[in-house]
Amino acid sequence: MSSAHTQPAVYRPALAWFAALGSAWVFVLVMLGAFTTTIGAGMAFADWPLSNGSINPHGWLSNVAMFAEHSHRLSATTMGIITIALAIWIARVENRTWLRKLGWAAIAIVILQGVLGGLRVKLNNWNPEAAEMSVGQLLRIPHGILAQIYVVVLFSISAALSKSWIESSPRGLAASARVRRWGIVCTALVLVQLIIAATMRHFSAGLAIPTFPLTPEGTLIPTAWNFRIAIHFAHRAMALLLTIALVGYAWIVWQERPASVLLKNLAAAMLSCLALQICLGISIIWTLRDAYFTTAHVLVGALTLTVTFLLTWFAHRNLIELDSDEARQIASAPAIKTSEHSDLGAGRSPAASS
């Protein structure tokens, strides 16, 4: 997406805050979706897009299953409206072609998500021969995976509209090729882990190995295997790999002298999410899949992906916004002195503020 622009990007506070608040709303949607799945309320209503033929079905505020599913539908509708408004707003005022395309991509994803959600309900009773679950139930997996991709796209837009992105000097967000490579790998690993998690969750394999850290046989590796045990064990193994990878990524960012305060703080936030996620994962096993711990685990998983992606995205900022040769010259320039680096970071928010 590297390209030179005839006009520099302009920070627009109203648009930036709208994108930031819209991005925050996606976590409400993820939370409600996770809670709905956890308590098995995905078919609380057998029709779609209405719920029992209404947008305000009787009893939905007093029945937990109905409340979870209908709230999820309402929040998804709100998310769709926000996405459409954001994409149109960007198309009208932004001169960055790649950003306008991201806005339209967000609309395409949110429409596809809605279709998948509807088909999950409509095809719930279609049971092919020899299939372990119905087609509608199987569609829960791509629905959950696409939600994570949507989160990434939405936050890439929000970050690109933020003051930290637009008004930081090129050297202030300089990052080496090593930081960028590690970021891509770590973001991909987190996404793979979330795909494994979605598969495990929708195949009801969250307690396929019901003890932690050892199996019921007292071993680290299961002695008996089936698909549920295998996907559960893959989730644990990937968690170990991710811990090593994300800690290594954060260490590289912290060791890089030109790295901005923003990048270093995002690295710290990434490790905080990782630590919380590990604790929640263990708690799920020890509480035999408590609904609140499970929902929080899904939510923090999405947050971990978001922070890891934002760290990687900001590390690529110069390559995205500047001419390729200019960006490489900045990234390969000798490290600036610590005092100069502190001056560059002075006055900037340690987070990707809008």
C-alpha positions in Angstrom: 0.0 0.0 0.0 3.0 2.3 -0.2 2.4 5.4 -2.2 3.3 9.0 -2.2 0.5 11.5 -1.8 0.0 14.8 -3.5 -1.6 16.1 -0.4 -0.7 15.2 3.2 -3.1 13.4 5.4 -5.1 15.8 7.6 -6.2 15.0 11.2 -9.9 15.4 11.5 -10.9 15.1 15.2 -14.6 14.3 14.7 -13.9 11.6 12.2 -11.1 10.2 14.3 -13.2 10.0 17.4 -16.2 8.5 15.5 -13.8 5.7 14.2 -12.4 5.2 17.7 -15.8 4.9 19.4 -17.0 2.6 16.6 -13.9 0.4 17.1 -14.7 0.3 20.8 -18.2 -0.8 20.0 -16.9 -3.9 18.2 -15.9 -5.3 21.6 -19.5 -5.0 22.8 -20.5 -7.1 19.8 -17.7 -9.7 20.4 -18.7 -9.9 24.1 -22.4 -10.5 23.4 -21.6 -13.0 20.7 -19.2 -14.9 23.0 -21.8 -15.0 25.8 -24.5 -16.1 23.4 -22.4 -19.0 22.2 -21.2 -19.9 25.7 -24.7 -20.3 27.1 -25.9 -22.0 23.9 -28.4 -19.3 23.1 -27.7 -19.0 19.4 -31.1 -20.5 18.5 -33.1 -18.6 21.2 -35.1 -17.3 18.1 -35.8 -19.7 15.2 -36.3 -16.8 12.7 -34.1 -14.1 11.2 -33.7 -11.2 10.7 -36.5 -10.6 13.2 -36.7 -12.3 16.6 -40.0 -14.1 17.0 -41.3 -11.8 14.2 -40.4 -8.6 16.0 -37.6 -6.2 16.7 -38.8 -6.1 20.3 -39.8 -9.7 21.1 -41.9 -10.4 24.1 -39.9 -11.5 27.2 -36.4 -10.9 25.8 -35.5 -8.7 28.7 -36.4 -11.3 31.3 -35.1 -14.5 29.6 -31.3 -14.8 29.7 -31.0 -16.8 26.4 -33.3 -14.4 24.6 -31.6 -11.4 26.0 -28.2 -12.6 24.9 -29.2 -13.5 21.3 -31.4 -10.4 20.7 -28.8 -8.1 22.2 -26.2 -9.7 19.9 -28.5 -9.0 16.9 -29.1 -5.4 18.0 -25.5 -4.7 18.6 -24.6 -6.2 15.2 -27.1 -3.9 13.5 -25.6 -0.9 15.3 -22.2 -2.0 14.2 -23.3 -2.2 10.6 -24.8 1.3 10.7 -21.5 2.6 12.3 -19.4 0.9 9.6 -21.5 2.2 6.7 -21.4 5.8 8.1 -17.7 5.5 8.7 -16.9 4.3 5.2 -19.1 7.0 3.6 -17.5 9.7 5.7 -14.0 8.5 4.8 -14.9 8.4 1.1 -16.1 12.0 1.2 -13.1 13.6 3.0 -10.1 11.3 2.8 -7.5 11.7 0.0 -5.7 8.4 0.9 -7.0 5.8 -1.6 -5.9 2.8 0.5 -7.9 4.1 3.5 -11.0 4.6 1.4 -10.6 1.0 0.2 -10.3 -0.2 3.8 -13.6 1.6 4.5 -15.4 -0.3 1.7 -13.7 -3.5 2.8 -15.2 -3.0 6.3 -18.7 -2.7 4.8 -18.2 -5.9 2.8 -17.1 -7.8 5.8 -19.9 -6.6 8.1 -22.5 -7.5 5.4 -20.9 -11.0 5.0 -21.0 -11.3 8.8 -24.7 -10.5 8.8 -25.4 -13.1 6.1 -23.4 -15.8 7.9 -25.2 -15.0 11.1 -28.6 -15.3 9.3 -27.6 -18.5 7.6 -26.5 -19.9 10.9 -30.2 -19.6 12.0 -31.8 -20.5 8.7 -29.7 -23.6 8.1 -29.7 -24.9 11.7 -31.9 -27.8 10.8 -30.0 -28.9 7.7 -28.1 -32.0 8.8 -26.1 -33.7 6.1 -25.6 -37.4 6.5 -22.6 -38.4 8.6 -22.1 -34.8 9.7 -21.5 -34.2 13.4 -23.5 -31.0 13.4 -25.8 -29.1 11.2 -24.7 -26.7 8.4 -26.0 -23.8 10.5 -23.9 -24.9 13.5 -20.9 -25.3 11.3 -21.3 -21.7 10.1 -20.6 -20.5 13.6 -16.9 -21.2 13.0 -16.4 -18.9 9.9 -18.7 -16.4 11.6 -16.4 -16.3 14.6 -13.2 -16.2 12.5 -14.5 -13.4 10.3 -15.3 -11.3 13.4 -11.6 -11.3 14.3 -10.7 -10.1 10.8 -13.3 -7.4 11.0 -11.8 -6.2 14.3 -8.4 -5.8 12.6 -9.8 -3.9 9.6 -11.8 -1.6 11.9 -8.8 -0.8 14.1 -6.5 -0.3 11.1 -8.9 2.4 9.9 -9.2 4.0 13.4 -5.4 4.0 13.8 -4.8 5.6 10.4 -7.2 8.4 11.4 -5.7 9.0 14.8 -3.6 12.0 15.7 -0.6 9.8 16.6 -0.6 8.3 13.1 -1.1 11.6 11.2 0.9 14.1 13.1 3.9 12.1 14.3 7.1 12.7 12.5 8.5 9.9 10.3 11.4 9.4 12.6 9.1 9.4 15.6 7.5 6.2 14.4 10.5 4.7 12.8 10.8 0.9 13.2 13.4 -1.6 11.8 12.6 -4.3 9.4 13.1 -6.8 12.2 10.4 -5.2 14.3 8.0 -5.2 11.3 8.8 -8.9 10.5 8.2 -10.0 14.1 5.0 -8.1 14.1 3.6 -9.8 11.0 4.5 -13.2 12.4 3.1 -12.5 15.8 -0.2 -11.1 14.5 -0.5 -14.1 12.2 0.1 -16.5 15.2 -2.5 -14.7 17.3 -5.0 -15.0 14.4 -4.2 -18.7 14.0 -4.8 -19.2 17.7 -8.2 -17.5 17.5 -9.1 -19.8 14.6 -8.2 -22.8 16.7 -10.1 -21.4 19.6 -13.3 -20.8 17.5 -13.1 -24.3 16.2 -12.6 -25.7 19.7 -15.4 -23.6 21.1 -18.0 -24.6 18.5 -17.1 -28.3 18.6 -17.7 -28.1 22.4 -14.1 -29.1 23.1 -13.4 -26.5 25.8 -13.2 -29.2 28.4 -12.0 -32.1 26.2 -9.0 -32.1 28.6 -10.7 -31.1 31.8 -7.6 -30.6 34.0 -4.7 -28.2 33.9 -1.7 -28.1 33.7 -1.7 -31.9 33.4 -4.2 -34.2 31.8 -6.4 -36.5 33.9 -3.8 -39.2 33.5 -1.2 -37.0 35.0 0.7 -36.4 31.8 1.4 -33.2 29.8 0.4 -35.0 26.5 -2.9 -36.9 26.3 -2.7 -40.6 26.2 -5.9 -41.0 24.2 -6.9 -38.9 21.2 -9.9 -37.8 19.2 -10.7 -34.6 17.3 -11.9 -32.7 20.4 -8.9 -33.6 22.4 -6.6 -32.8 19.5 -8.0 -29.3 18.9 -8.0 -28.6 22.6 -4.4 -29.7 22.9 -3.5 -27.6 19.8 -5.0 -24.6 21.6 -2.7 -25.2 24.6 0.4 -25.8 22.5 -0.3 -22.6 20.5 -0.7 -20.7 23.7 2.8 -21.7 24.8 4.2 -20.8 21.4 2.4 -17.4 21.5 3.8 -16.7 24.9 7.3 -17.2 23.7 6.7 -15.2 20.5 5.0 -12.2 22.0 7.5 -11.9 24.9 10.2 -12.0 22.2 8.5 -9.4 20.1 8.0 -7.0 23.1 11.7 -7.5 24.0 12.8 -6.5 20.5 10.6 -3.4 20.5 11.9 -2.3 23.9 15.5 -2.9 22.9 15.2 -0.8 19.8 16.4 2.7 20.7 14.6 4.6 18.0 11.3 3.0 18.9 8.7 5.6 20.1 7.0 5.6 23.4 3.8 4.6 21.6 5.4 1.4 20.2 6.9 0.5 23.6 3.6 1.1 25.4 1.7 -1.0 22.9 4.3 -3.8 23.5 3.6 -3.5 27.3 -0.2 -3.6 26.6 0.3 -6.7 24.4 2.0 -8.6 27.2 -0.6 -7.4 29.7 -3.3 -8.9 27.5 -1.3 -12.1 27.1 -0.9 -12.5 30.9 -4.6 -11.9 31.5 -5.6 -14.2 28.7 -3.5 -17.1 30.2 -5.1 -16.6 33.6 -8.6 -16.6 32.1 -7.8 -19.7 30.1 -6.7 -21.6 33.2 -9.7 -20.3 35.1 -12.1 -21.8 32.5 -10.6 -25.2 33.1 -10.6 -24.9 36.9 -14.2 -23.6 37.0 -15.5 -26.1 34.5 -16.1 -23.5 31.8 -17.8 -20.8 33.8 -19.8 -18.6 31.4 -18.3 -15.3 32.5 -14.7 -16.5 32.5 -15.3 -18.0 29.0 -16.8 -14.8 27.7 -14.0 -12.8 29.1 -11.5 -15.2 27.5 -13.0 -14.6 24.1 -13.1 -10.9 24.6 -9.5 -10.6 25.8 -8.4 -12.8 22.9 -9.9 -10.3 20.5 -8.2 -7.5 22.5 -4.8 -9.3 22.3 -5.2 -9.6 18.5 -6.0 -5.9 18.4 -3.1 -4.7 20.4 -0.6 -7.0 18.6 -1.9 -5.8 15.3 -1.8 -2.1 16.3 1.8 -2.5 17.3 2.6 -4.0 14.0 0.5 -1.5 12.1 2.1 1.5 13.6 5.5 -0.1 13.0 4.6 -0.1 9.3 3.3 3.4 9.3 6.2 4.9 7.4 6.1 2.3 4.7 2.4 2.9 4.3 2.4 6.7 4.3 5.7 7.6 2.8 7.6 6.8 -0.4 9.2 3.4 0.0 12.8 4.6 -0.4 12.3 7.4 2.1 10.8 5.1 4.6 13.7 2.6 4.3 16.2 5.4 4.7 14.5 6.5 8.0 14.3 2.9 9.3 18.0 2.2 8.5 19.3 5.5 9.8 21.6 5.4 12.9 19.9 5.3 16.2 19.2 8.7 17.6 20.5 9.7 21.0 18.3 8.9 24.0 17.8 12.5 24.8 16.7 13.2 21.3 14.4 10.3 21.4 12.8 11.6 24.6 12.2 14.9 22.9 10.5 13.3 20.0 8.2 11.4 22.3 7.5 14.4 24.5 4.0 15.7 24.3 2.7 12.6 22.6 0.1 10.3 24.1 1.6 6.9 25.0 -1.5 5.3 23.3 -2.9 5.6 19.8 -5.1 8.5 20.8 -7.5 9.8 18.3 
